[in-house]
C-alpha cells in the first residue's frame, strides 16, 4: 500500500513540476522567475528519480526483465500489442531529464559566463541565431521528447483522475504556447512596421528660422 502510494504520487508531483516549469516558461517574465524555475525543474527531476526507484523497489524487485515484462503486458492490455521495449523510452526520459538539470546548473560556469546568467537560459525562447542567454537547439529537442513521453505516460497509459489532469494540463500548455507565439508575431510585426515608417525630423520651435519679411518700397 505504501509502495503504491509513493510510486503514484512521486510521478504525479514530478509531472506537476514539469507543467509548472513549462507554463512559467511561456508566461512569467518576472526577474526572479528564472532562479525559481531552475529549482522547480530540479525538484521535478528529483521526484521522477524517486518514482523510478519506488517502481523498481516495490514492483519490479530491481529487475530489468520484470520491468520489461510489465511494460509489455501493459501495452498489450491498452494497445493490443505486447511491446516491452517502451521501457527504454522511460530510461531515456530519466537520463535526459537528469542531464538537462546538470547542464542547467553547470553550463554557465563551463562557458565562462557569469553565474547570474545561469537561470536565464532556462526560460529563453530559442531563436535561429543563438546568442548569450538563449536556449540551444538541442535542449528544445530534449523538451519535445520529454513532453512526448510525459503525454503518453500521463494520458495514454493512465486512466481516471490522472488522465483527466493530464488532458487539462496539455490543453492549458497549448493555449499558453499559442498565446506566446501570437505575442511574438505581434511584437515582430510592430517592430517591422516601426522600422519601415519614415523618420521625420522635427525641428524645435526655438530653432526655426523666421522667413524674411518683404521690404515695402
Backbone bond lengths (Angstrom), bond angles and torsions (degrees), N, CA, C in turn:
res aa  C-N    CA-C-N  psi(-1)  N-CA   C-N-CA  omega(-1)  CA-C   N-CA-C  phi
1 X - - - 1.464 - - 1.528 111.22 -
2 X 1.329 117.18 -48.19 1.452 121.32 177.94 1.523 110.99 -63.80
3 X 1.349 115.68 -41.25 1.458 119.35 -179.69 1.517 111.76 -62.62
4 X 1.331 117.45 -42.63 1.459 120.69 179.01 1.532 110.76 -65.13
5 X 1.335 116.20 -40.89 1.462 120.37 179.75 1.523 111.16 -63.41
6 X 1.329 116.45 -45.44 1.454 120.04 179.59 1.526 111.94 -64.77
7 X 1.320 116.40 -41.36 1.456 120.59 -178.71 1.518 111.33 -64.58
8 X 1.320 116.43 -41.99 1.457 119.90 -178.34 1.527 112.47 -70.89
9 X 1.317 117.04 -45.43 1.456 119.49 -173.07 1.519 113.12 -78.48
10 X 1.307 118.36 -25.53 1.466 118.27 175.11 1.533 110.84 -66.93
11 X 1.339 117.11 -39.40 1.460 118.71 179.19 1.525 110.90 -73.88
12 X 1.327 117.66 -35.67 1.466 119.72 178.07 1.524 111.56 -63.80
13 X 1.321 116.30 -44.58 1.457 120.16 179.30 1.529 111.60 -69.05
14 X 1.344 116.27 -35.58 1.470 119.66 177.29 1.528 110.61 -62.53
15 X 1.332 117.08 -44.85 1.459 120.13 179.29 1.528 111.47 -69.19
16 X 1.336 116.58 -31.45 1.468 119.34 175.40 1.525 110.46 -63.84
17 X 1.322 116.93 -40.99 1.471 120.55 175.74 1.519 110.48 -63.54
18 X 1.333 116.44 -38.39 1.459 120.32 -179.80 1.528 110.91 -63.56
19 X 1.343 116.20 -45.39 1.463 120.85 179.12 1.529 110.52 -64.29
20 X 1.337 116.47 -42.15 1.468 120.14 179.09 1.522 110.80 -62.35
21 X 1.315 116.52 -39.21 1.465 120.80 179.41 1.522 111.36 -64.12
22 X 1.334 116.60 -47.71 1.455 120.11 -179.55 1.529 111.63 -66.58
23 X 1.340 116.37 -40.50 1.462 119.64 179.10 1.530 110.62 -62.74
24 X 1.320 116.10 -41.18 1.456 119.28 177.15 1.510 112.22 -65.86
25 X 1.312 116.68 -37.22 1.460 122.61 177.17 1.536 110.93 -58.06
26 X 1.339 115.55 -36.97 1.455 120.50 -175.22 1.523 113.65 -88.16
27 X 1.323 118.34 -16.77 1.464 119.39 -171.58 1.519 114.60 -126.03
28 X 1.320 118.60 -45.36 1.460 121.06 -168.41 1.518 110.57 -80.44
29 X 1.328 116.07 133.66 1.456 121.93 177.29 1.530 111.62 -125.77
30 X 1.316 116.94 20.93 1.462 120.01 177.13 1.528 110.43 -68.70
31 X 1.318 115.64 150.85 1.454 119.62 -176.80 1.523 112.68 -65.65
32 X 1.348 116.89 -31.51 1.465 119.54 -177.65 1.521 112.68 -89.28
33 X 1.341 117.73 -4.90 1.464 118.91 -177.86 1.527 113.51 -65.84
34 X 1.335 120.94 -40.05 1.469 119.33 178.36 1.523 112.57 -54.66
35 X 1.309 117.45 -41.46 1.467 120.25 179.30 1.535 110.39 -67.25
36 X 1.341 116.64 -42.44 1.461 120.32 179.19 1.521 110.99 -66.10
37 X 1.342 116.39 -41.50 1.463 120.26 -176.88 1.521 111.45 -62.65
38 X 1.321 116.17 -35.30 1.456 118.79 179.36 1.525 110.81 -64.09
39 X 1.325 117.22 -38.21 1.464 120.44 177.13 1.528 111.66 -70.58
40 X 1.333 116.93 -37.47 1.468 120.24 177.00 1.519 110.29 -62.07
41 X 1.335 116.49 -44.18 1.464 121.79 179.80 1.532 110.99 -64.23
42 X 1.315 115.70 -40.01 1.468 120.31 179.32 1.525 111.06 -68.20
43 X 1.328 116.81 -41.88 1.465 120.54 178.54 1.528 110.84 -61.96
44 X 1.330 116.63 -42.14 1.462 119.56 177.45 1.519 111.91 -60.96
45 X 1.322 116.61 -40.03 1.463 120.65 178.24 1.522 111.36 -64.03
46 X 1.328 116.70 -44.31 1.471 120.74 178.83 1.525 110.56 -61.17
47 X 1.320 116.69 -41.40 1.470 120.28 178.87 1.526 111.53 -65.23
48 X 1.341 117.18 -36.40 1.459 119.21 178.79 1.528 111.17 -69.88
49 X 1.331 116.99 -38.87 1.467 119.75 175.03 1.530 109.83 -60.69
50 X 1.340 116.52 -41.01 1.464 120.42 177.44 1.528 110.99 -63.86
51 X 1.332 116.92 -37.43 1.468 120.69 177.70 1.529 111.40 -62.51
52 X 1.319 116.03 -46.29 1.468 119.60 179.22 1.531 110.35 -61.98
53 X 1.325 116.55 -42.09 1.458 119.99 179.16 1.530 111.06 -63.63
54 X 1.322 117.64 -41.85 1.466 120.85 178.53 1.523 111.49 -64.89
55 X 1.344 116.20 -42.56 1.465 119.63 -179.74 1.520 111.15 -62.25
56 X 1.330 117.53 -43.88 1.461 120.24 -179.49 1.528 111.68 -71.94
57 X 1.316 116.91 -32.42 1.472 118.96 -178.11 1.523 112.25 -77.38
58 X 1.328 117.08 -46.10 1.463 120.25 -173.21 1.524 113.80 -90.02
59 X 1.337 118.31 -23.86 1.459 120.32 -173.83 1.530 113.65 -118.76
60 X 1.317 118.59 -38.05 1.461 121.24 -174.47 1.523 113.52 -104.09
61 X 1.325 117.46 -3.82 1.468 122.43 176.94 1.533 111.52 53.73
62 X 1.343 115.05 37.93 1.464 122.98 177.78 1.534 112.27 56.05
63 X 1.329 114.72 37.35 1.462 120.46 179.37 1.525 109.28 -119.68
64 X 1.320 116.27 122.55 1.455 120.35 176.62 1.520 110.80 -64.34
65 X 1.333 117.50 -38.06 1.455 121.15 -178.56 1.524 111.32 -64.13
66 X 1.328 116.90 -41.30 1.461 120.18 178.15 1.525 110.15 -65.24
67 X 1.331 117.07 -42.12 1.464 120.53 178.62 1.529 110.38 -64.02
68 X 1.324 117.25 -40.20 1.463 121.08 178.51 1.518 110.41 -62.69
69 X 1.336 116.96 -44.43 1.459 120.99 -179.48 1.525 111.40 -65.56
70 X 1.322 117.20 -39.83 1.465 121.06 178.18 1.522 110.51 -63.05
71 X 1.335 116.57 -41.65 1.459 120.79 178.10 1.523 111.11 -63.81
72 X 1.327 116.89 -41.74 1.467 120.85 178.75 1.528 111.14 -62.64
73 X 1.315 117.09 -43.53 1.467 120.98 179.54 1.524 111.28 -65.33
74 X 1.320 116.63 -37.62 1.464 120.16 -179.76 1.523 111.27 -67.97
75 X 1.315 117.97 -43.05 1.460 120.41 178.69 1.536 111.40 -68.04
76 X 1.305 116.91 -34.15 1.468 119.47 177.00 1.520 110.66 -66.98
77 X 1.319 116.95 -38.35 1.463 120.61 179.68 1.517 111.54 -66.93
78 X 1.332 117.10 -36.96 1.455 120.39 -175.99 1.518 113.46 -91.64
79 X 1.334 117.05 -37.84 1.467 120.86 -173.48 1.519 113.86 -112.66
80 X 1.325 116.45 -9.55 1.455 119.54 -179.60 1.508 113.94 83.76
81 X 1.326 118.34 3.72 1.460 123.27 -179.51 1.520 108.26 -130.57
82 X 1.335 115.89 127.31 1.462 120.45 177.46 1.521 109.11 -79.43
83 X 1.332 115.96 114.24 1.460 120.37 -177.21 1.525 108.71 -138.43
84 X 1.323 114.64 92.34 1.456 119.10 -178.67 1.503 114.26 -79.67
85 X 1.344 117.59 -16.48 1.460 120.07 -178.39 1.522 113.27 -68.90
86 X 1.331 116.25 -9.32 1.452 118.81 173.61 1.521 112.19 -60.87
87 X 1.319 116.10 -19.72 1.462 120.84 176.92 1.527 111.31 -59.27
88 X 1.337 116.30 -34.01 1.466 119.23 -179.91 1.526 111.46 -66.45
89 X 1.331 116.42 -27.30 1.453 119.61 173.54 1.516 111.57 -63.40
90 X 1.339 116.38 -38.60 1.465 120.38 176.57 1.521 111.16 -66.98
91 X 1.328 116.25 -39.57 1.469 119.43 176.04 1.530 110.91 -60.32
92 X 1.338 115.44 -45.03 1.452 119.95 -179.11 1.530 111.09 -67.16
93 X 1.323 115.97 -35.89 1.460 120.90 176.09 1.520 110.38 -59.61
94 X 1.325 116.49 -46.07 1.458 121.72 178.54 1.521 111.16 -61.70
95 X 1.321 116.05 -48.03 1.466 119.88 -178.28 1.529 111.33 -63.87
96 X 1.340 116.91 -41.75 1.466 120.19 -178.43 1.519 111.17 -64.98
97 X 1.328 116.91 -41.25 1.465 120.07 -179.11 1.535 110.50 -66.24
98 X 1.327 116.21 -45.41 1.467 120.00 -179.81 1.533 110.75 -62.34
99 X 1.324 117.15 -46.65 1.456 120.37 -179.25 1.522 111.63 -64.81
100 X 1.338 116.38 -35.94 1.456 119.40 178.51 1.525 110.84 -65.23
101 X 1.324 116.92 -40.29 1.469 120.46 177.38 1.530 110.41 -65.16
102 X 1.325 116.47 -43.45 1.465 119.98 178.98 1.522 110.03 -60.75
103 X 1.336 116.56 -44.60 1.468 119.92 178.97 1.525 110.98 -61.96
104 X 1.342 115.84 -40.37 1.455 120.18 -176.86 1.517 112.32 -62.79
105 X 1.342 116.47 -32.01 1.457 120.37 -178.95 1.525 113.13 -89.43
106 X 1.326 117.67 -22.83 1.468 119.41 -171.96 1.515 114.33 -113.01
107 X 1.335 119.27 -24.45 1.465 121.39 -173.81 1.519 113.67 -58.16
108 X 1.338 120.58 -43.43 1.466 118.92 -179.44 1.518 113.29 -59.74
109 X 1.337 117.28 -38.34 1.462 120.14 178.36 1.524 110.73 -69.26
110 X 1.331 116.15 -40.95 1.464 119.45 -179.71 1.515 111.36 -66.09
111 X 1.349 116.19 -32.02 1.455 119.51 -178.78 1.503 113.77 -84.92
112 X 1.333 116.64 -5.10 1.445 119.35 176.76 1.508 114.56 86.57
113 X 1.345 117.64 2.12 1.451 118.99 178.68 1.516 109.62 -84.35
114 X 1.313 118.89 159.77 1.450 120.77 -176.40 1.507 112.55 -65.50
115 X 1.318 116.64 157.39 1.452 122.00 -177.54 1.519 111.34 -61.94
116 X 1.316 116.94 -32.26 1.459 119.55 -177.99 1.517 112.77 -64.87
117 X 1.340 117.17 -18.91 1.473 120.18 -179.33 1.506 111.99 -84.80
118 X 1.327 118.65 -7.39 1.454 121.22 -174.74 1.511 113.27 -60.98
119 X 1.361 120.38 -47.77 1.453 118.71 -176.47 1.507 113.59 -68.28
120 X 1.332 119.12 -26.18 1.456 120.00 -173.55 1.509 112.45 -62.95
121 X 1.325 118.45 -31.66 1.455 120.23 -178.63 1.517 111.25 -72.06
122 X 1.321 117.30 -11.62 1.457 119.42 -179.30 1.506 112.08 -72.56
123 X 1.341 117.87 -28.02 1.452 119.62 -172.92 1.510 113.03 -124.94
124 X 1.316 119.12 -1.97 1.453 120.09 -177.78 1.521 110.79 -67.44
125 X 1.315 115.95 138.23 1.458 120.30 177.98 1.515 108.72 -77.52
126 X 1.338 119.60 127.07 1.457 121.12 -177.38 1.516 111.92 -68.80
127 X 1.304 116.03 137.60 1.452 121.77 175.60 1.515 109.20 -116.42
128 X 1.310 116.06 172.80 1.462 119.82 -175.54 1.519 110.96 -63.21
129 X 1.321 116.94 -47.87 1.453 120.11 179.76 1.505 109.61 -97.51
130 X 1.301 118.98 109.16 1.449 121.53 -174.91 1.520 110.29 -73.51
131 X 1.297 115.16 131.63 1.452 121.32 172.43 1.510 107.93 -127.84
132 X 1.311 115.84 -179.36 1.451 119.89 -176.24 1.522 110.83 -60.01
133 X 1.331 116.82 131.80 1.455 122.17 177.92 1.510 114.32 92.91
134 X 1.334 118.87 -4.53 1.446 121.27 -179.35 1.530 110.27 -95.95
135 X 1.319 114.28 153.15 1.447 120.49 -178.70 1.529 110.55 -76.10
136 X 1.332 119.64 129.24 1.466 121.13 177.77 1.521 110.84 -67.11
137 X 1.323 115.93 153.27 1.469 120.78 -174.95 1.506 112.11 -62.17
138 X 1.348 118.72 -34.73 1.459 120.36 -176.84 1.525 110.34 -66.01
139 X 1.336 116.81 -29.14 1.465 119.05 179.62 1.527 110.92 -72.25
140 X 1.322 117.14 -31.83 1.459 120.82 174.50 1.527 109.86 -63.36
141 X 1.343 116.77 -42.16 1.468 120.56 177.35 1.519 111.08 -63.33
142 X 1.324 117.13 -38.70 1.470 121.02 177.46 1.516 110.15 -60.25
143 X 1.328 117.02 -43.58 1.462 119.90 -178.79 1.523 111.74 -69.20
144 X 1.316 117.67 -34.23 1.465 119.88 175.57 1.527 110.17 -62.72
145 X 1.336 116.15 -43.47 1.462 120.10 178.50 1.532 110.92 -64.58
146 X 1.325 117.23 -44.38 1.462 120.53 179.82 1.523 110.94 -61.48
147 X 1.316 116.29 -40.83 1.459 120.09 179.66 1.518 111.28 -66.02
148 X 1.337 117.12 -37.68 1.469 120.78 178.32 1.527 111.05 -63.98
149 X 1.336 116.86 -45.81 1.459 120.35 -179.96 1.529 110.41 -67.46
150 X 1.330 117.34 -41.10 1.461 120.61 179.45 1.526 110.66 -63.56
151 X 1.329 117.22 -38.37 1.465 121.16 178.34 1.529 110.79 -61.46
152 X 1.322 115.81 -46.82 1.463 119.16 179.49 1.524 111.97 -66.05
153 X 1.343 116.42 -41.06 1.451 119.49 -178.12 1.508 113.80 -69.58
154 X 1.335 117.61 -34.00 1.461 120.68 -175.20 1.519 113.64 -93.34
155 X 1.353 117.51 -21.63 1.465 119.92 -175.16 1.523 112.17 -118.80
156 X 1.331 117.06 -52.98 1.463 119.85 -174.95 1.526 111.47 -68.54
157 X 1.339 116.78 -45.45 1.457 120.60 -174.57 1.522 112.83 -99.98
158 X 1.308 117.29 14.12 1.464 120.69 177.11 1.517 109.79 -123.64
159 X 1.319 115.86 171.16 1.455 121.49 178.06 1.525 108.72 -147.75
160 X 1.316 115.56 171.12 1.451 120.02 176.47 1.518 113.13 71.91
161 X 1.333 117.03 -146.43 1.476 121.26 -176.07 1.525 113.60 -59.38
162 X 1.331 116.87 -35.28 1.463 119.33 -178.91 1.523 110.99 -63.64
163 X 1.330 116.49 -42.86 1.467 119.52 179.09 1.520 111.06 -64.39
164 X 1.334 117.39 -44.34 1.458 120.00 -179.06 1.528 111.45 -65.48
165 X 1.330 116.28 -39.03 1.464 119.50 176.31 1.527 110.69 -63.46
166 X 1.336 116.51 -38.54 1.456 120.31 177.45 1.520 112.24 -64.82
167 X 1.329 117.06 -40.51 1.467 120.64 178.68 1.523 110.56 -63.82
168 X 1.333 116.30 -44.55 1.467 120.32 178.86 1.532 110.03 -61.01
169 X 1.330 116.79 -41.87 1.466 120.62 -179.41 1.523 110.90 -63.95
170 X 1.333 117.39 -42.65 1.466 120.91 -179.40 1.531 110.58 -64.97
171 X 1.327 116.69 -43.36 1.467 120.02 178.52 1.527 110.45 -62.51
172 X 1.337 116.40 -43.03 1.461 120.46 179.38 1.531 111.31 -61.40
173 X 1.335 116.72 -45.68 1.465 120.17 179.40 1.524 111.42 -64.70
174 X 1.335 116.55 -36.76 1.465 119.58 178.57 1.529 110.51 -64.28
175 X 1.323 117.40 -41.47 1.467 120.96 178.68 1.521 110.56 -64.55
176 X 1.336 116.73 -44.69 1.460 120.56 -179.92 1.528 111.31 -64.71
177 X 1.345 116.20 -39.42 1.464 119.75 178.41 1.524 110.83 -65.31
178 X 1.330 116.64 -41.35 1.454 119.94 177.92 1.520 112.10 -63.71
179 X 1.318 116.24 -41.21 1.462 119.38 178.65 1.528 111.36 -66.43
180 X 1.338 116.22 -40.47 1.464 119.74 178.48 1.522 111.01 -63.40
181 X 1.335 116.64 -42.37 1.467 120.13 178.43 1.528 110.95 -63.79
182 X 1.328 116.38 -39.99 1.477 120.07 178.48 1.523 110.93 -63.79
183 X 1.333 116.95 -42.14 1.463 120.42 179.00 1.524 111.71 -63.39
184 X 1.340 116.14 -39.82 1.469 119.65 178.80 1.520 110.56 -64.51
185 X 1.338 117.09 -45.11 1.465 120.47 -179.81 1.525 110.95 -64.36
186 X 1.332 116.27 -40.94 1.465 119.96 179.12 1.523 110.88 -63.38
187 X 1.325 116.41 -43.16 1.464 120.23 179.49 1.525 111.16 -63.07
188 X 1.340 116.68 -40.77 1.466 119.73 179.57 1.520 111.48 -66.58
189 X 1.336 117.05 -40.75 1.465 119.43 178.84 1.523 110.90 -65.17
190 X 1.327 115.85 -40.10 1.457 119.23 178.73 1.524 111.08 -64.04
191 X 1.334 115.58 -42.46 1.464 119.49 179.15 1.518 111.05 -64.32
192 X 1.337 116.74 -40.38 1.467 120.25 179.44 1.525 111.44 -66.06
193 X 1.344 115.67 -41.88 1.460 119.16 179.44 1.521 111.14 -65.17
194 X 1.312 116.91 -37.07 1.457 120.66 178.93 1.520 111.20 -66.07
195 X 1.323 116.58 -38.67 1.466 120.21 179.53 1.518 111.65 -69.67
196 X 1.355 116.72 -31.90 1.460 120.08 -178.06 1.524 113.03 -78.41
197 X 1.326 118.30 -20.73 1.459 120.56 -178.42 1.528 110.67 -68.32
198 X 1.322 118.14 137.39 1.479 119.67 177.54 1.517 110.46 -66.33
199 X 1.300 115.78 135.37 1.450 121.53 179.92 1.524 109.35 -89.09
200 X 1.313 117.10 111.23 1.449 122.56 -178.66 1.516 109.39 -88.08
201 X 1.294 115.55 132.11 1.454 120.95 179.39 1.518 109.09 -85.04
202 X 1.307 115.51 116.81 1.448 120.73 -179.65 1.527 109.08 -96.17
203 X 1.331 114.83 124.17 1.454 120.03 179.35 1.514 109.01 -94.71
204 X 1.314 119.08 127.26 1.470 120.61 178.65 1.515 110.98 -59.16
205 X 1.330 115.22 149.48 1.451 120.89 -177.18 1.520 111.94 -60.52
206 X 1.347 115.70 -39.41 1.455 118.67 -176.63 1.523 113.01 -71.61
207 X 1.346 117.27 -9.43 1.450 120.88 179.93 1.525 112.58 -107.31
208 X 1.321 117.11 -2.14 1.460 119.46 -179.77 1.529 110.43 -74.16
209 X 1.297 115.79 138.26 1.469 120.79 179.94 1.517 109.98 -85.46
210 X 1.282 114.41 137.34 1.442 118.71 178.70 1.537 110.61 -82.01
211 X 1.311 114.75 140.52 1.456 118.77 178.77 1.525 109.39 -70.15
212 X 1.320 117.28 133.76 1.465 119.17 -179.96 1.530 112.51 -64.63
213 X 1.313 114.24 136.25 1.452 117.39 179.93 1.527 110.23 -77.89
214 X 1.294 114.90 144.37 1.455 119.09 178.54 1.536 110.51 -73.24
215 X 1.271 114.25 138.27 1.461 119.48 -179.88 1.535 109.77 -80.43
216 X 1.303 116.67 135.57 1.448 121.41 179.91 1.515 108.02 -90.54
217 X 1.259 116.71 122.00 1.477 121.69 -179.44 1.511 110.14 -102.42
